[in-house]
Amino acid sequence: MRRRFVIEAVMVATYGHLLVPSRPIEYVVPYSSIAELYEMRDGVDPVMDDPDDDGHVKNKINELITFFEDSLNRKKIEKAMQVPWRESSPLLLNEFIQFTVVHAVDNAHYGDLFDPIETELLLTSLRLNVPLLSDQFEFEDKLIEAEVPVQIYDIEDFEFAVEEGISATDFDFPIESDRF
Protein backbone atom coordinates (compact mmCIF):
# COMPACT_ATOMS: atom_id res chain seq x y z
CA MET A 1 0.00 0.00 0.00
CA ARG A 2 1.29 3.45 -0.91
CA ARG A 3 1.84 6.07 1.78
CA ARG A 4 0.14 9.31 0.82
CA PHE A 5 1.43 12.80 1.60
CA VAL A 6 0.19 16.26 0.67
CA ILE A 7 3.16 18.29 -0.54
CA GLU A 8 4.12 21.31 -2.61
CA ALA A 9 5.50 20.32 -6.00
CA VAL A 10 8.66 22.38 -5.54
CA MET A 11 9.68 20.33 -2.49
CA VAL A 12 9.82 17.19 -4.61
CA ALA A 13 12.27 18.99 -6.91
CA THR A 14 14.23 20.50 -4.03
CA TYR A 15 14.70 17.44 -1.85
CA GLY A 16 16.23 14.60 -3.87
CA HIS A 17 15.61 11.97 -1.19
CA LEU A 18 11.87 12.34 -1.80
CA LEU A 19 12.44 10.74 -5.21
CA VAL A 20 14.04 7.60 -3.75
CA PRO A 21 11.62 6.40 -1.05
CA SER A 22 12.00 3.04 0.62
CA ARG A 23 8.33 2.21 -0.03
CA PRO A 24 5.74 3.20 -2.64
CA ILE A 25 4.62 6.81 -2.20
CA GLU A 26 1.78 8.92 -3.53
CA TYR A 27 2.33 12.66 -3.48
CA VAL A 28 -0.92 14.64 -3.43
CA VAL A 29 -0.22 18.03 -4.95
CA PRO A 30 -2.61 21.00 -5.15
CA TYR A 31 -2.59 22.31 -8.72
CA SER A 32 -1.60 25.82 -7.61
CA SER A 33 1.76 24.47 -6.43
CA ILE A 34 2.40 23.09 -9.92
CA ALA A 35 1.66 26.52 -11.38
CA GLU A 36 4.18 27.92 -8.90
CA LEU A 37 6.89 25.76 -10.51
CA TYR A 38 6.76 27.88 -13.67
CA GLU A 39 7.26 31.07 -11.65
CA MET A 40 10.25 29.57 -9.87
CA ARG A 41 11.83 28.25 -13.07
CA ASP A 42 11.33 31.47 -15.03
CA GLY A 43 11.84 33.96 -12.20
CA VAL A 44 14.97 35.98 -11.64
CA ASP A 45 15.08 35.23 -7.91
CA PRO A 46 17.20 32.22 -6.95
CA VAL A 47 15.45 29.21 -5.43
CA MET A 48 18.58 28.26 -3.46
CA ASP A 49 21.33 30.45 -2.00
CA ASP A 50 24.23 28.53 -3.55
CA PRO A 51 24.44 29.11 -7.34
CA ASP A 52 25.33 25.46 -8.05
CA ASP A 53 22.42 24.21 -5.92
CA ASP A 54 20.13 26.76 -7.54
CA GLY A 55 21.03 25.53 -11.03
CA HIS A 56 20.50 21.91 -9.99
CA VAL A 57 17.09 22.62 -8.39
CA LYS A 58 15.94 24.69 -11.36
CA ASN A 59 16.91 21.76 -13.60
CA LYS A 60 14.84 19.41 -11.39
CA ILE A 61 11.95 21.89 -11.48
CA ASN A 62 12.14 21.84 -15.27
CA GLU A 63 12.12 18.01 -15.26
CA LEU A 64 9.04 18.01 -13.03
CA ILE A 65 7.30 20.53 -15.30
CA THR A 66 8.10 18.30 -18.28
CA PHE A 67 6.60 15.33 -16.39
CA PHE A 68 3.37 17.22 -15.66
CA GLU A 69 3.21 18.50 -19.27
CA ASP A 70 3.44 14.98 -20.72
CA SER A 71 0.32 14.59 -22.89
CA LEU A 72 -1.24 11.77 -20.83
CA ASN A 73 -0.48 13.50 -17.52
CA ARG A 74 -1.74 16.85 -18.85
CA LYS A 75 -5.05 15.23 -19.86
CA LYS A 76 -5.46 13.70 -16.40
CA ILE A 77 -4.75 17.08 -14.77
CA GLU A 78 -7.11 18.95 -17.09
CA LYS A 79 -9.91 16.51 -16.26
CA ALA A 80 -9.38 17.06 -12.53
CA MET A 81 -9.44 20.84 -13.02
CA GLN A 82 -13.06 20.75 -14.21
CA VAL A 83 -14.53 20.28 -10.72
CA PRO A 84 -13.37 21.73 -7.38
CA TRP A 85 -11.68 19.16 -5.14
CA ARG A 86 -11.48 16.53 -7.85
CA GLU A 87 -8.38 14.36 -7.77
CA SER A 88 -6.60 13.41 -10.97
CA SER A 89 -6.03 9.82 -11.92
CA PRO A 90 -2.59 8.68 -10.76
CA LEU A 91 0.39 10.15 -12.62
CA LEU A 92 3.08 7.49 -12.48
CA LEU A 93 6.65 8.74 -12.22
CA ASN A 94 8.10 5.28 -11.59
CA GLU A 95 7.24 2.07 -9.75
CA PHE A 96 7.66 3.76 -6.35
CA ILE A 97 6.26 7.25 -6.94
CA GLN A 98 2.95 8.50 -8.20
CA PHE A 99 1.38 11.92 -8.09
CA THR A 100 -2.24 12.90 -7.68
CA VAL A 101 -3.10 16.47 -8.58
CA VAL A 102 -6.01 18.05 -6.71
CA HIS A 103 -8.05 21.01 -7.87
CA ALA A 104 -7.91 22.54 -4.40
CA VAL A 105 -10.00 25.60 -3.71
CA ASP A 106 -8.99 28.22 -1.15
CA ASN A 107 -12.24 29.09 0.58
CA ALA A 108 -10.62 31.60 2.97
CA HIS A 109 -11.50 29.43 6.00
CA TYR A 110 -7.89 29.76 7.14
CA GLY A 111 -7.00 32.68 4.86
CA ASP A 112 -6.32 35.10 7.72
CA LEU A 113 -3.46 32.99 9.05
CA PHE A 114 -2.06 31.28 5.96
CA ASP A 115 -1.10 32.31 2.43
CA PRO A 116 -3.18 30.82 -0.43
CA ILE A 117 -0.84 27.88 -1.15
CA GLU A 118 -0.54 27.02 2.55
CA THR A 119 -4.33 27.19 2.84
CA GLU A 120 -4.77 24.83 -0.11
CA LEU A 121 -2.22 22.43 1.36
CA LEU A 122 -3.91 22.25 4.75
CA LEU A 123 -7.43 22.08 3.28
CA THR A 124 -6.32 19.25 0.99
CA SER A 125 -4.82 17.44 3.97
CA LEU A 126 -8.00 17.91 5.99
CA ARG A 127 -10.36 16.98 3.17
CA LEU A 128 -8.47 13.82 2.15
CA ASN A 129 -7.24 12.96 5.66
CA VAL A 130 -3.67 12.74 4.34
CA PRO A 131 -0.59 13.98 6.28
CA LEU A 132 1.40 16.99 5.11
CA LEU A 133 5.13 17.10 4.36
CA SER A 134 6.78 20.49 4.81
CA ASP A 135 10.12 22.17 5.26
CA GLN A 136 8.62 25.45 6.45
CA PHE A 137 9.06 25.80 10.21
CA GLU A 138 6.91 28.93 10.26
CA PHE A 139 4.06 27.06 8.51
CA GLU A 140 4.38 24.15 10.94
CA ASP A 141 4.32 26.55 13.91
CA LYS A 142 1.26 28.38 12.55
CA LEU A 143 -0.58 25.05 12.14
CA ILE A 144 0.13 24.16 15.75
CA GLU A 145 -0.72 27.64 17.03
CA ALA A 146 -4.01 27.71 15.09
CA GLU A 147 -4.79 24.18 16.31
CA VAL A 148 -5.50 23.00 12.78
CA PRO A 149 -6.24 19.27 13.06
CA VAL A 150 -3.79 18.05 10.43
CA GLN A 151 -0.95 15.62 10.69
CA ILE A 152 2.33 17.15 9.54
CA TYR A 153 5.82 15.78 9.14
CA ASP A 154 8.93 17.85 8.75
CA ILE A 155 10.74 16.95 5.55
CA GLU A 156 13.70 15.74 7.63
CA ASP A 157 11.42 13.08 9.16
CA PHE A 158 10.41 11.73 5.75
CA GLU A 159 11.83 8.24 6.26
CA PHE A 160 10.07 7.93 9.62
CA ALA A 161 6.83 9.07 8.01
CA VAL A 162 7.21 6.49 5.25
CA GLU A 163 8.29 3.58 7.44
CA GLU A 164 6.47 4.16 10.71
CA GLY A 165 4.10 7.04 10.36
CA ILE A 166 1.31 7.88 12.71
CA SER A 167 -2.20 7.15 11.56
CA ALA A 168 -5.03 9.60 12.05
CA THR A 169 -6.57 7.17 14.54
CA ASP A 170 -3.63 7.82 16.88
CA PHE A 171 -4.97 11.31 17.58
CA ASP A 172 -7.50 12.20 20.25
CA PHE A 173 -9.27 14.85 18.18
CA PRO A 174 -11.76 14.18 15.39
CA ILE A 175 -10.77 15.18 11.90
CA GLU A 176 -13.63 17.26 10.62
CA SER A 177 -13.35 17.29 6.86
CA ASP A 178 -16.80 18.86 6.47
CA ARG A 179 -15.73 22.05 8.26
CA PHE A 180 -15.01 23.73 4.99
Buried (B, 14 or more C-beta within 10 A) or exposed (E): EBBBBBBBBBBBBBBEEBBEBEEBBBBBBBBBBBEBBEEBBEEEEBBEEEEEEBEBBBEBBBEBBEBBEEEEBEEBBEBBBEEEBEBBBBBEBEEBBBBBBBBBBBEEBBEEBBEEBBBBBBBBBBBBEBBBBBBBEEBBEBBEEEEBBBBBBBBEEBEEBBEEBEEBEEEEEEBEEEEB
